[in-house]
Amino acid sequence: MIVKKLGMVSGCGFPGAGYNERKVAEGVARLMAMENVDAAMRHKVELLHEAGFDCAGEIEKYLKERSRTYGNTKTTRFQFHIAASVKGQVMSADELTDFARQLMAEAGYGRQPYFVYYHHDTDNNHVHILSTRIQPNGFPIPDHHDYARLNAAANRILSSDINRDIQRMFSYGYLTEGQFANIIRSHGYKFERMDEGYVLFRGGVKAATISLSEIEKHIAQENDVRQLRAIIRKYKDGIAEGKVQNVENVKGHKGQKKKYVRRKVNPDIRKIKGSNGKTLSQEEQRHLSELLDTLKTKFGIDIHFQKDRNGEIRGYGIVDHNRKMALDGSKVMKLSELIDFAQKQERKASPLDIYRDLFSVEVRKSGMDGIMSIRLFDGSEHTRTMSPRQSAWYFSSPECEREDVAIRIAATMFSTEIFESVLLKHPVSNIGARIGSVNMIKMREGGRAIRVVSADGFSVTYSMSADELRCHARLQGEDANGYLRQLAILRITHQDATELTNRIKELTAKSTGSITLPLRPSDYTPEQAKAFTYHQCAVLTRLMPHDTSSTHSTNREWEVGKQSHYDHIDNQQSGTQLTM
């Protein structure tokens, strides 16, 4: 481990924030830890990073505010910026971060606010640590002989520990013994393959022995699942398209003419019910039977259907005789997918596809303008009147383009609501954990509000609506307190959603060459709306987990069973109705 102190900077600034944040934006660095930083700042940085925004300004401002000298020093070198690089040894990002924490404690910076960045833009992975030399009492931490002091601390922390290295080797995922051998090499060890296992050497001296049974015990099985899934999908598609020949039994004694006899249909197939609650059609039963026969004959894979007490098929299991293993069928492929032989119509991918999983949108005419309603995946509905500009853009567009136009308009009009629903389902951080207490207080003008005190002592006040007051009045004890905490989480999430919307507005203004955007999204030009959704898509992609199984169909779970109040309106009277 080599610790380097980066160039000293005068002027009370922290340019290290810009350097590290630029590396994050380039995709070669990651912020791993924010130590001794208040919860509100941590949450803001986590949110903006998750959304793909640069936080250099926020971090530099924060460190400056925490570097008050009270006239106790004449130095202007406030920044403490070091890099710790691994040489000849592989350490993970988490291990390097733990090392950084120990190093800061050893160097006398354990109680200072500091940020740890993991960099992987060189041959040797390393971390950068950014902090301030100014202590809470206004005096700077002495920096004499820092280089020797920091490296001496690193040597004390990283004493040789062979058992730890072996445990780290087993934490890697590998599928073959040869891959594990490469992991040994990458940790700086030489080895010899013996009958009983691997003998490890370091510095020409025997260091340890790893048995073959221990290596085999840690071999991952995920690849087996993926291979089975790929095989089943390949032959399912081939059977549906008629490209796979029927598998038949061959009968006949030696010297006699061979007789081909079709296999009997598995009786359990006749009991399987599809998504419509009815038994499979004759064609579906035949396709499924052919699939089971093909898997058995070609790959030694047996599929056994599982029944409940009433004899209904509820699942299936897989026995792979070639690999000598049994698997839960649902881990490989859901039963509903296994029995579905309908040929999927390929749909051209679009950057706007991400919105189709977030909301459905409907547009109807009201006089000269339009009214837009969206229903988010969380079940909430929102309706607003479209501006003359939006109405003209939508209704003058060709029929084939109106769906995309409606999405772009909805994304700008309901941006904050969309972000709120996404952040509630996929939170960037645990907001509830940073809330210390929530109380209802009386305001000077006579209204009521909730005061939220964070775990680190900071407080903020949010007003309560009449509906919220009525809901709270009906509750008592823990239920009332729980309701106030839930309101606090909603308010904080709304602030985060507003922050993201404002950031996207800034990017939109820059990319369209506008000095400022219109105050109301309903006044955006089509070019501004397109740029807005481009940047918003990038942020949503980062916030939402990827789901490759999504089909963007109109039959999504959150839309089933609940019709919109516009469904009964005739299209000829209301204009074009869209459901995506």
RABEL-V548942 format. One record per residue. N is the residue number from 1. SS is DSSP state (H for helix, E for strand, C for the rest). PHI is phi in whole degrees, 0 to 359 (* if undefined). D_CENTER is the distance of its C-alpha to the mean C-alpha in Angstrom with 2 decimals. Layout:
N:SS:PHI:D_CENTER, N:SS:PHI:D_CENTER
This chain:
1:C:*:32.37, 2:E:240:33.60, 3:E:250:33.03, 4:E:242:33.88, 5:E:265:34.53, 6:C:285:33.65, 7:C:310:36.30, 8:C:291:37.58, 9:C:237:37.06, 10:C:264:39.65, 11:C:103:39.31, 12:C:64:37.06, 13:C:264:33.94, 14:C:227:30.65, 15:C:295:29.96, 16:H:300:27.73, 17:H:296:24.96, 18:H:296:25.24, 19:H:298:25.48, 20:H:290:22.34, 21:H:293:20.24, 22:H:295:21.67, 23:H:295:20.54, 24:H:298:16.93, 25:H:297:17.28, 26:C:282:18.85, 27:C:83:15.95, 28:C:246:18.32, 29:E:211:17.50, 30:E:213:14.96, 31:E:285:15.90, 32:E:260:16.14, 33:E:206:18.36, 34:E:231:20.25, 35:E:264:23.35, 36:C:57:25.96, 37:C:247:24.03, 38:C:294:24.23, 39:H:299:21.38, 40:H:297:21.47, 41:H:293:21.11, 42:H:301:18.24, 43:H:296:16.32, 44:H:297:17.28, 45:H:294:16.30, 46:H:299:12.81, 47:H:297:12.34, 48:H:293:14.01, 49:H:294:12.31, 50:H:298:8.78, 51:C:275:10.72, 52:C:89:12.47, 53:C:259:15.78, 54:C:282:18.51, 55:C:245:19.60, 56:H:301:22.87, 57:H:297:25.05, 58:H:295:23.52, 59:H:291:23.71, 60:H:296:27.23, 61:H:298:28.45, 62:H:296:27.22, 63:H:294:29.00, 64:H:296:32.09, 65:H:295:32.30, 66:C:268:32.14, 67:C:239:34.92, 68:C:282:37.94, 69:C:262:41.13, 70:C:55:43.71, 71:C:76:46.20, 72:C:272:46.01, 73:C:207:45.40, 74:C:260:46.42, 75:C:289:43.58, 76:C:244:41.09, 77:C:269:38.89, 78:C:275:36.11, 79:E:287:33.20, 80:E:240:32.46, 81:E:225:30.31, 82:E:230:30.35, 83:E:233:28.70, 84:E:242:28.74, 85:E:243:28.72, 86:C:271:28.90, 87:C:228:31.74, 88:C:81:32.73, 89:C:210:30.03, 90:C:265:26.37, 91:C:229:24.13, 92:C:285:20.40, 93:H:299:18.37, 94:H:294:18.56, 95:H:293:22.27, 96:H:296:22.99, 97:H:293:21.43, 98:H:299:23.65, 99:H:298:26.52, 100:H:300:25.97, 101:H:298:26.28, 102:H:295:29.46, 103:H:296:30.83, 104:H:296:30.53, 105:H:294:32.31, 106:H:294:35.01, 107:C:273:35.51, 108:C:90:36.06, 109:C:251:32.83, 110:C:299:31.23, 111:C:256:31.60, 112:C:278:30.76, 113:C:290:27.48, 114:E:210:25.61, 115:E:238:22.38, 116:E:248:21.37, 117:E:247:19.78, 118:E:264:19.16, 119:E:248:20.67, 120:C:224:20.87, 121:C:260:23.08, 122:C:230:26.23, 123:C:298:27.61, 124:C:254:27.22, 125:C:299:23.89, 126:E:207:24.57, 127:E:238:23.50, 128:E:249:24.79, 129:E:239:25.72, 130:E:243:26.61, 131:E:208:28.81, 132:E:241:32.08, 133:C:279:35.52, 134:E:278:36.80, 135:C:277:37.01, 136:C:304:37.09, 137:C:277:40.91, 138:C:94:40.96, 139:C:268:42.16, 140:E:280:40.31, 141:C:283:39.42, 142:C:302:42.01, 143:C:242:40.81, 144:C:289:43.92, 145:C:55:43.46, 146:H:300:39.68, 147:H:300:39.24, 148:H:294:41.44, 149:H:292:40.09, 150:H:292:36.39, 151:H:288:37.09, 152:H:295:39.34, 153:H:295:36.58, 154:H:297:34.20, 155:H:294:36.87, 156:H:293:37.31, 157:H:288:33.64, 158:C:260:33.21, 159:C:287:36.22, 160:C:298:36.33, 161:C:215:34.64, 162:H:292:34.85, 163:H:298:33.53, 164:H:296:30.34, 165:H:297:29.99, 166:H:294:30.54, 167:H:298:27.91, 168:H:293:25.45, 169:H:300:26.56, 170:H:286:25.84, 171:C:283:22.28, 172:C:282:21.61, 173:C:272:20.90, 174:C:211:23.93, 175:C:245:25.72, 176:C:223:29.27, 177:H:295:31.79, 178:H:297:32.05, 179:H:294:28.40, 180:H:294:29.03, 181:H:299:32.08, 182:H:294:30.02, 183:H:295:27.87, 184:H:300:31.22, 185:H:300:32.38, 186:H:293:29.29, 187:C:268:30.05, 188:C:85:33.52, 189:C:254:35.59, 190:E:262:38.28, 191:E:207:39.05, 192:E:233:41.57, 193:E:274:40.92, 194:C:247:43.45, 195:C:298:44.28, 196:C:274:42.76, 197:E:154:39.57, 198:E:250:38.52, 199:E:259:40.55, 200:E:263:38.70, 201:E:235:40.65, 202:E:217:40.03, 203:C:65:42.71, 204:C:77:45.00, 205:E:242:45.06, 206:E:299:43.69, 207:E:253:40.61, 208:E:191:39.35, 209:E:234:39.36, 210:E:244:36.46, 211:E:287:37.65, 212:H:296:36.65, 213:H:297:35.90, 214:H:291:33.30, 215:H:295:31.66, 216:H:294:31.70, 217:H:296:30.30, 218:C:264:26.99, 219:C:295:26.60, 220:C:286:23.30, 221:C:255:23.77, 222:H:302:20.49, 223:H:296:22.39, 224:H:298:24.98, 225:H:296:22.60, 226:H:295:21.27, 227:H:296:24.89, 228:H:298:26.09, 229:H:299:23.48, 230:H:295:24.48, 231:H:296:28.15, 232:H:297:28.03, 233:H:296:26.23, 234:H:299:28.72, 235:H:281:31.75, 236:H:299:30.52, 237:H:295:30.28, 238:H:296:33.58, 239:H:292:35.38, 240:H:297:34.18, 241:C:269:35.46, 242:C:76:38.67, 243:C:267:38.10, 244:C:254:38.43, 245:C:287:41.98, 246:C:298:42.88, 247:C:268:43.22, 248:E:233:46.71, 249:E:283:48.85, 250:E:244:51.88, 251:E:240:55.14, 252:C:139:58.58, 253:C:283:60.86, 254:C:299:61.61, 255:C:87:63.79, 256:C:263:63.08, 257:C:290:61.14, 258:C:287:57.44, 259:E:239:56.36, 260:E:264:52.85, 261:E:237:51.80, 262:E:292:48.58, 263:C:296:46.53, 264:C:285:46.67, 265:C:288:43.71, 266:C:301:41.75, 267:H:298:42.97, 268:H:294:39.57, 269:H:298:38.23, 270:H:291:40.64, 271:H:265:39.08, 272:C:285:35.49, 273:E:248:34.45, 274:C:276:32.04, 275:C:295:29.67, 276:C:274:32.84, 277:C:83:34.38, 278:C:254:37.14, 279:E:295:38.06, 280:C:294:37.09, 281:C:291:39.49, 282:H:301:41.97, 283:H:294:40.08, 284:H:295:36.75, 285:H:298:38.64, 286:H:295:40.24, 287:H:299:37.01, 288:H:295:35.40, 289:H:297:38.60, 290:H:296:38.64, 291:H:296:35.09, 292:H:299:36.03, 293:H:294:39.23, 294:H:296:37.58, 295:H:298:35.03, 296:H:291:37.92, 297:H:287:40.38, 298:H:277:38.29, 299:H:235:35.79, 300:C:67:37.27, 301:E:253:34.40, 302:E:258:35.51, 303:E:243:33.68, 304:E:243:34.95, 305:E:277:34.22, 306:E:250:33.92, 307:E:247:35.85, 308:C:268:35.91, 309:C:298:39.19, 310:C:269:40.14, 311:C:84:39.77, 312:C:280:36.69, 313:E:285:34.25, 314:E:244:30.91, 315:E:187:29.27, 316:E:204:30.25, 317:E:237:30.36, 318:E:238:30.66, 319:E:241:33.26, 320:E:260:33.09, 321:C:288:36.64, 322:C:292:36.20, 323:C:268:33.48, 324:C:57:35.12, 325:E:209:32.11, 326:E:241:31.08, 327:E:225:27.65, 328:E:286:26.27, 329:H:302:26.07, 330:H:295:22.98, 331:H:287:21.04, 332:H:264:22.17, 333:C:198:22.36, 334:C:296:22.75, 335:H:302:26.42, 336:H:299:25.95, 337:H:282:24.67, 338:H:298:27.43, 339:C:268:30.18, 340:C:267:28.94, 341:C:252:31.03, 342:C:293:30.78, 343:C:286:30.25, 344:C:284:27.19, 345:C:281:28.15, 346:C:293:26.12, 347:C:243:24.61, 348:C:293:24.21, 349:C:294:20.69, 350:C:223:20.33, 351:C:300:18.05, 352:C:275:18.50, 353:H:301:17.11, 354:H:298:13.85, 355:H:288:16.28, 356:H:293:17.99, 357:C:269:15.29, 358:C:258:15.34, 359:E:202:19.10, 360:E:249:22.56, 361:E:228:25.22, 362:E:229:28.99, 363:E:233:31.69, 364:E:225:35.32, 365:E:271:38.35, 366:E:222:40.15, 367:C:72:43.23, 368:C:275:42.50, 369:E:255:38.81, 370:E:245:35.80, 371:E:240:33.75, 372:E:248:30.02, 373:E:234:28.15, 374:E:234:24.49, 375:E:238:23.01, 376:E:283:19.34, 377:C:295:17.33, 378:C:274:18.08, 379:C:96:21.74, 380:C:285:22.79, 381:E:236:25.16, 382:E:219:26.26, 383:E:227:29.36, 384:E:215:30.83, 385:E:279:33.76, 386:C:282:33.14, 387:C:283:35.19, 388:H:305:38.02, 389:H:295:36.04, 390:H:295:33.03, 391:H:297:35.45, 392:H:296:37.44, 393:H:298:34.40, 394:H:291:33.19, 395:H:287:36.59, 396:H:271:38.02, 397:C:284:35.21, 398:C:301:36.02, 399:H:304:34.99, 400:H:289:32.60, 401:H:254:30.68, 402:H:295:30.64, 403:H:299:27.36, 404:H:294:25.46, 405:H:297:27.61, 406:H:299:26.87, 407:H:296:23.09, 408:H:297:23.58, 409:H:296:25.96, 410:H:297:23.80, 411:H:295:20.75, 412:H:278:23.10, 413:H:291:25.07, 414:C:242:22.30, 415:H:301:19.63, 416:H:296:19.55, 417:H:297:19.52, 418:H:296:16.56, 419:H:296:14.48, 420:H:301:15.90, 421:H:295:14.91, 422:H:292:11.23, 423:H:292:11.18, 424:H:289:13.21, 425:H:277:11.06, 426:C:236:7.63, 427:C:297:9.51, 428:C:288:8.82, 429:C:214:11.77, 430:C:279:14.40, 431:H:295:16.85, 432:H:301:19.35, 433:H:290:19.82, 434:H:271:21.03, 435:E:271:23.53, 436:E:279:26.90, 437:E:208:29.07, 438:E:226:29.48, 439:E:226:32.99, 440:E:264:34.72, 441:E:234:37.31, 442:E:261:40.06, 443:C:274:40.01, 444:C:298:43.24, 445:C:279:43.50, 446:C:103:43.40, 447:C:282:39.88, 448:E:244:37.26, 449:E:211:34.00, 450:E:253:31.43, 451:E:254:31.33, 452:E:254:28.13, 453:E:253:28.79, 454:E:285:25.87, 455:C:298:26.09, 456:C:261:27.50, 457:C:99:30.18, 458:C:284:29.06, 459:E:230:29.82, 460:E:212:29.19, 461:E:241:30.88, 462:E:233:29.74, 463:E:288:32.39, 464:C:249:32.44, 465:C:278:33.41, 466:H:297:36.32, 467:H:296:34.18, 468:H:293:32.11, 469:H:295:35.41, 470:H:294:36.79, 471:H:297:33.84, 472:H:294:34.13, 473:H:294:37.92, 474:C:278:37.56, 475:C:252:35.63, 476:C:220:37.04, 477:H:57:36.16, 478:H:297:32.67, 479:H:296:31.65, 480:H:294:32.63, 481:H:295:30.77, 482:H:298:27.60, 483:H:294:27.94, 484:H:296:28.33, 485:H:295:25.20, 486:H:295:23.24, 487:H:298:24.89, 488:H:298:23.95, 489:H:297:20.21, 490:H:296:20.63, 491:H:295:22.64, 492:H:295:20.23, 493:H:297:17.33, 494:H:297:19.86, 495:H:299:20.63, 496:H:297:17.06, 497:H:297:16.92, 498:H:295:20.34, 499:H:299:19.40, 500:H:295:16.71, 501:H:299:19.34, 502:H:295:21.97, 503:H:297:20.07, 504:H:292:19.65, 505:H:299:23.34, 506:H:298:24.29, 507:H:296:22.61, 508:H:296:24.26, 509:H:299:27.61, 510:H:294:27.50, 511:H:289:26.55, 512:H:262:29.24, 513:C:72:31.85, 514:C:268:32.32, 515:C:292:33.69, 516:C:218:32.06, 517:C:271:30.37, 518:C:304:32.23, 519:C:297:31.74, 520:C:253:30.82, 521:H:301:28.13, 522:H:293:30.78, 523:H:261:32.86, 524:C:296:30.41, 525:C:286:31.98, 526:H:305:30.40, 527:H:295:29.58, 528:H:292:27.83, 529:H:295:25.85, 530:H:295:24.76, 531:H:294:23.71, 532:H:300:21.86, 533:H:293:19.77, 534:H:299:19.17, 535:H:289:17.64, 536:H:294:15.82, 537:H:301:14.21, 538:H:298:12.90, 539:H:291:11.38, 540:H:297:9.94, 541:H:299:8.40, 542:H:285:6.53, 543:H:281:5.82, 544:C:261:5.15, 545:C:294:3.73, 546:C:285:6.79, 547:C:229:9.90, 548:C:287:12.90, 549:C:275:15.25, 550:C:293:15.23, 551:C:245:18.73, 552:C:57:18.83, 553:C:280:22.02, 554:C:279:24.09, 555:C:255:24.14, 556:C:293:20.72, 557:H:304:20.90, 558:H:285:20.55, 559:H:259:23.43, 560:C:287:25.72, 561:C:86:28.65, 562:C:223:28.63, 563:C:271:30.57, 564:C:285:30.56, 565:C:288:33.81, 566:C:262:34.36, 567:C:297:34.44, 568:C:277:38.20, 569:C:280:39.06, 570:C:293:40.66, 571:H:301:38.90, 572:H:295:42.24, 573:H:271:42.67, 574:H:262:39.17, 575:C:98:38.10, 576:C:281:35.15, 577:C:246:32.63, 578:C:242:29.15, 579:C:224:26.64, 580:C:249:23.53
